[in-house]
Amino acid sequence: ARGPGSGAGRGEGAGAASPSPRAASFYIDAAPPPAATTCGRDAAGSRRDEAAPRAQTGGREQSAALAVDAQPTESEKEIYNQVNVVLKDAEGILEDLQSYRGAGHEIREAIQHPNDEKLQEKAWGAVVPLVGKLKKFYEFSQRLEAGLRGLLGALTSTPYSPTQHLEREQALAKQFAEILHFTLRFDELKMTNPAIQNDFSYYRRTLSRMRINNVPAEGENEVNNELANRMSLFYAEATPMLKTLSDATTKFVSENKNLPIENTTDCLSTMASVCRVMLETPEYRSRFTNEETVSFCLRVMVGVIILYDHVHPVGAFAKTSKIDMKGCIKVLKDQPPNSVEGLLNALRYTTKHLNDETTSKQIKSMLQ
């Protein structure tokens, strides 16, 4: 079996991109209570284990059991609690999105029979509550963005290195990963649901027509024109949550000019490498008791790659990148195709530098 540090040197830079067994083990112990799913729940490695990363499997598993409900340290608590309030609503948002069926039938009937007032009212009555849901999703993206910025501030501050931060602030690193996991899941669901944009377009067209005819619009107060414009831009994106996070990360870097950009990019590349190592190393992979844990790690890995590619001046695909892109793509390609097509598409279509001339032909062909 390959060692946890294998994969270094295949286009990876020094330091953050090449996790040692210790670096690979710090992260997977930061797991939430059993109800949630993270990289850490059924893999190994606790803080005690870091001192002896070559400990026997049995000892490590015993140690991991002690750390499975790791709580935030005193210094983490303020930000952890703020982000936790947001993350508590994440599963409900995903459930609402998954069950979103749209008002396609009512809208078609109304358009085909423009003079039938009952059908117009029926379509409007079906669309208004759906737009309320879309508003809730959009507002959640703003809350998520604020949470991400708080975590970035904590995980990139001086004087610690990215690996030291992720070892010291395991609970915050776990939350960062959970935000990325949510983001990729949300965007996967949104991508496969054209009803969202159809419903919102119909809502805006109908509202505009009602204003021209001076018809009072029930529900207009809920989504005013300014908010509707912002929501339109949000839902026009193929991956709206990911766009929100990448914009927030870029803004964080530009607003914190006293903070070296490497503090942010190295944090992202370290997380990508840790996920890759856990997925490609049999020693760790064998401890994943269900496919949800694998999916979690894959989504987090892809999420941090995309953020890195948007924030780093030359991106994730350059030869100088601290992310082993060939290794990460190989890990994705080694999964059942139907389970990772959305993630491969995210790399193909939402990264910034894939089509740069400096990107190797091998990487481009791997993603074709």
C-alpha positions in Angstrom: 0.0 0.0 0.0 1.2 3.5 -0.7 2.1 5.7 2.3 -0.1 8.6 3.2 2.5 11.0 1.9 2.6 9.4 -1.6 1.6 11.6 -4.5 3.9 14.4 -3.5 6.2 15.6 -6.2 3.7 15.0 -9.0 3.4 18.7 -9.8 2.9 19.7 -6.2 4.8 22.4 -4.5 6.5 22.2 -1.2 5.0 22.4 2.3 1.3 22.7 2.3 0.6 20.5 -0.6 2.3 17.4 0.6 0.6 16.2 3.8 2.5 14.0 6.1 0.8 11.2 8.0 0.4 13.7 10.8 -1.2 16.2 8.5 -3.5 13.6 7.0 -4.6 12.5 10.5 -5.2 15.9 12.1 -8.2 16.6 9.9 -10.2 13.4 10.0 -10.6 13.5 13.7 -12.6 16.7 13.7 -16.0 15.1 13.2 -19.4 16.3 14.2 -22.0 14.2 16.1 -23.1 11.0 14.4 -26.1 12.6 12.7 -23.8 14.4 10.2 -21.4 13.1 7.7 -17.8 14.2 7.4 -14.4 12.9 6.4 -13.6 12.3 10.0 -16.4 10.2 11.2 -15.1 6.8 10.4 -11.5 7.4 9.4 -8.7 7.7 11.9 -6.4 9.9 13.7 -6.8 12.1 16.8 -4.7 14.7 18.4 -3.1 12.0 20.5 -2.3 10.0 17.4 -0.5 12.9 15.8 2.4 12.3 18.2 2.7 8.8 16.9 1.4 8.8 13.3 2.7 5.3 12.7 0.8 3.8 15.6 -0.9 0.5 15.0 -4.4 0.6 13.4 -6.0 -0.6 16.6 -4.5 2.0 18.7 -5.4 4.7 16.2 -9.0 3.6 16.0 -9.3 3.6 19.7 -7.8 7.1 19.8 -10.2 8.3 17.0 -13.2 7.1 19.0 -12.2 9.5 21.8 -12.1 12.4 19.4 -15.1 11.7 17.3 -17.1 14.4 19.0 -14.2 16.9 19.2 -15.5 20.3 20.5 -14.1 23.7 19.5 -11.4 25.1 21.7 -11.9 28.3 23.6 -10.3 30.4 20.9 -12.5 28.8 18.2 -15.8 29.1 20.0 -16.9 32.5 18.9 -16.6 31.9 15.1 -17.6 28.2 15.5 -20.9 29.2 17.2 -21.6 31.9 14.5 -21.0 29.4 11.7 -22.9 26.6 13.5 -26.1 28.7 13.4 -25.9 28.8 9.6 -24.9 25.2 9.1 -27.9 24.0 11.2 -30.2 25.2 8.4 -28.1 23.7 5.6 -29.8 20.3 5.5 -33.3 21.8 5.5 -32.3 24.0 2.5 -31.1 20.9 0.6 -34.3 19.1 1.4 -36.4 22.0 0.2 -34.3 22.2 -3.0 -34.5 18.4 -3.6 -38.3 18.5 -3.3 -38.7 21.6 -5.5 -41.0 20.5 -8.3 -41.8 23.9 -9.9 -44.9 25.2 -11.5 -44.2 24.2 -15.1 -47.7 22.8 -15.7 -49.6 25.8 -14.4 -47.3 28.2 -16.3 -47.7 26.3 -19.6 -51.5 26.4 -19.2 -51.5 30.1 -18.4 -49.3 30.9 -21.4 -51.4 28.8 -23.8 -54.6 30.4 -22.6 -53.7 34.1 -22.0 -57.3 35.2 -21.8 -58.3 32.7 -19.1 -58.2 34.6 -15.9 -58.6 31.5 -13.7 -55.6 29.9 -15.3 -53.6 33.1 -14.8 -54.5 33.3 -11.2 -53.7 29.6 -10.7 -50.2 30.0 -12.2 -49.6 33.1 -10.1 -50.8 31.3 -7.0 -48.5 28.4 -7.7 -45.4 30.5 -8.4 -45.5 33.0 -5.5 -44.8 30.5 -2.7 -42.1 28.9 -4.9 -40.4 32.3 -5.3 -40.6 32.5 -1.5 -38.4 29.4 -1.4 -36.0 30.8 -4.0 -35.7 33.9 -1.9 -34.9 31.7 1.2 -32.2 29.9 -0.8 -30.6 33.1 -2.0 -30.6 34.6 1.5 -29.0 31.5 2.8 -26.2 32.0 0.3 -25.5 35.4 1.9 -25.4 33.9 5.3 -23.1 31.1 4.1 -20.8 33.7 2.5 -20.5 35.6 5.9 -19.7 32.3 7.6 -17.0 31.5 5.1 -15.3 34.8 5.5 -15.2 34.3 9.3 -13.6 30.9 8.9 -11.1 32.2 6.3 -10.1 34.9 8.8 -9.4 32.4 11.5 -7.7 29.8 9.3 -5.3 32.1 7.6 -4.2 34.5 10.3 -0.5 34.8 11.2 1.8 33.5 12.6 0.7 29.9 12.0 1.2 27.9 8.8 -1.9 26.3 7.1 -1.1 22.9 8.5 -0.7 24.3 12.0 -4.0 26.1 11.6 -5.8 22.9 10.6 -4.2 21.0 13.4 -5.0 23.7 16.0 -8.5 24.6 14.8 -9.9 21.3 13.8 -13.5 22.2 14.5 -13.3 25.3 12.2 -11.6 23.2 9.5 -14.5 20.8 9.7 -17.0 23.6 9.3 -15.1 24.9 6.3 -15.3 21.5 4.8 -19.1 21.3 5.6 -19.7 24.6 3.8 -18.0 23.3 0.7 -19.9 20.0 0.9 -23.2 21.8 1.2 -22.2 24.1 -1.7 -21.4 21.3 -4.1 -24.6 19.4 -3.2 -26.7 22.5 -3.6 -25.3 23.3 -7.0 -25.6 19.7 -8.2 -29.3 19.8 -7.4 -29.8 23.2 -8.9 -28.1 22.2 -12.1 -30.6 19.4 -12.7 -33.7 21.5 -12.0 -34.5 23.9 -14.9 -37.9 24.7 -13.2 -36.1 27.2 -10.9 -35.2 29.7 -13.6 -38.4 29.1 -15.5 -40.5 29.8 -12.4 -38.5 32.9 -11.5 -38.6 34.3 -15.1 -42.4 33.8 -15.2 -42.7 35.5 -11.8 -40.8 38.6 -13.0 -42.6 38.8 -16.4 -46.0 38.6 -14.7 -45.0 41.1 -12.0 -43.8 43.5 -14.7 -47.1 43.1 -16.6 -49.1 43.7 -13.4 -47.3 46.9 -12.7 -47.9 48.2 -16.2 -51.6 47.5 -15.7 -51.6 48.9 -12.2 -52.8 45.5 -10.7 -51.8 45.1 -7.1 -49.5 42.1 -6.8 -49.8 39.9 -3.7 -46.3 38.7 -2.8 -44.5 41.7 -4.4 -43.5 42.9 -1.0 -41.7 39.7 -0.4 -39.3 40.2 -3.4 -38.8 43.8 -4.4 -37.2 44.8 -7.7 -33.6 45.2 -6.3 -33.7 41.8 -4.6 -35.2 40.2 -7.7 -32.3 41.6 -9.8 -29.8 40.0 -7.4 -31.7 36.8 -7.3 -31.8 36.7 -11.1 -28.0 37.0 -11.3 -27.6 34.3 -8.6 -29.8 31.8 -10.4 -28.4 32.6 -13.8 -25.1 31.0 -12.7 -24.7 27.3 -13.4 -23.2 26.8 -9.9 -24.6 29.8 -7.9 -23.4 28.8 -4.4 -19.8 28.0 -5.7 -19.8 31.4 -7.5 -20.8 33.1 -4.2 -18.0 31.4 -2.3 -15.3 32.0 -4.9 -16.3 35.7 -5.1 -16.2 35.8 -1.3 -12.8 34.2 -1.1 -11.4 36.6 -3.8 -12.9 39.5 -1.9 -11.4 38.3 1.3 -7.9 38.2 -0.2 -8.3 41.7 -1.8 -9.6 43.2 1.4 -6.8 41.8 3.5 -3.8 43.1 1.6 -1.6 42.8 4.8 -2.2 39.1 4.7 0.0 37.2 2.2 -2.2 35.5 -0.4 -0.3 32.3 0.3 -1.9 32.1 3.7 -5.2 31.6 1.9 -4.1 29.5 -1.1 -1.9 27.2 1.1 -4.9 26.6 3.4 -6.9 25.5 0.4 -4.2 23.4 -1.2 -3.5 21.7 2.2 -7.2 20.7 2.5 -7.3 19.5 -1.1 -4.2 17.3 -0.5 -5.5 15.9 2.7 -8.7 14.8 1.0 -6.8 13.3 -1.9 -4.5 11.4 0.4 -7.4 10.0 2.4 -9.2 8.9 -0.8 -6.2 7.4 -2.6 -4.5 5.6 0.4 -5.9 2.2 1.1 -4.9 2.5 4.8 -7.4 5.5 5.2 -9.9 4.5 2.6 -10.5 1.1 4.1 -11.9 2.9 7.2 -14.7 4.7 5.4 -17.8 2.7 6.4 -20.1 4.3 3.8 -20.1 6.0 0.5 -21.5 9.2 1.9 -18.1 9.7 3.6 -16.3 9.2 0.3 -18.7 11.7 -1.4 -18.1 14.2 1.4 -14.3 14.1 0.8 -14.7 14.3 -3.0 -16.9 17.3 -2.8 -14.6 19.1 -0.3 -11.6 18.3 -2.5 -13.3 19.7 -5.6 -14.6 22.7 -3.7 -11.2 23.8 -2.5 -9.6 23.3 -5.9 -12.1 25.6 -7.5 -11.6 28.3 -4.8 -7.8 28.0 -5.2 -8.1 28.3 -8.9 -10.1 31.6 -8.6 -7.9 33.1 -5.9 -4.4 32.1 -6.9 -2.8 34.4 -9.5 -1.9 31.4 -11.8 -4.5 29.0 -10.6 -4.7 25.3 -9.7 -3.6 23.9 -13.1 -0.2 25.6 -13.4 3.0 23.5 -13.0 3.8 25.7 -9.9 0.4 24.9 -8.3 0.6 23.4 -4.8 -2.3 21.1 -5.7 -1.5 17.8 -7.4 -4.2 18.1 -10.0 -3.4 14.9 -11.9 -3.7 13.0 -8.6 -7.0 14.7 -7.7 -8.5 14.1 -11.1 -7.3 10.4 -11.0 -9.0 10.0 -7.6 -12.3 11.3 -9.2 -11.9 9.1 -12.2 -11.4 6.1 -10.0 -15.0 6.5 -8.6 -18.1 5.1 -10.3 -18.7 7.5 -13.2 -22.3 8.4 -12.4 -21.3 9.5 -8.8 -18.7 12.0 -9.9 -19.9 13.4 -13.2 -21.2 16.5 -11.5 -17.9 17.1 -9.8 -15.9 16.6 -13.0 -18.2 19.1 -14.7 -17.6 21.5 -11.8 -13.9 21.3 -12.6 -14.5 21.6 -16.3 -16.9 24.6 -16.3 -16.5 26.6 -13.0 -12.7 26.8 -12.7 -10.9 29.8 -14.1 -7.6 28.6 -15.5 -8.3 25.1 -17.0 -8.2 26.5 -20.6 -5.1 28.6 -20.0 -2.2 27.9 -22.5 0.0 27.0 -19.5 -2.3 24.1 -18.4 -0.7 20.8 -19.5 -2.3 18.9 -22.3 -2.4 15.8 -20.1 -4.6 17.5 -17.5 -6.9 18.9 -20.2 -7.3 15.5 -21.8 -8.0 13.9 -18.4 -11.0 16.3 -18.1 -12.3 15.9 -21.6 
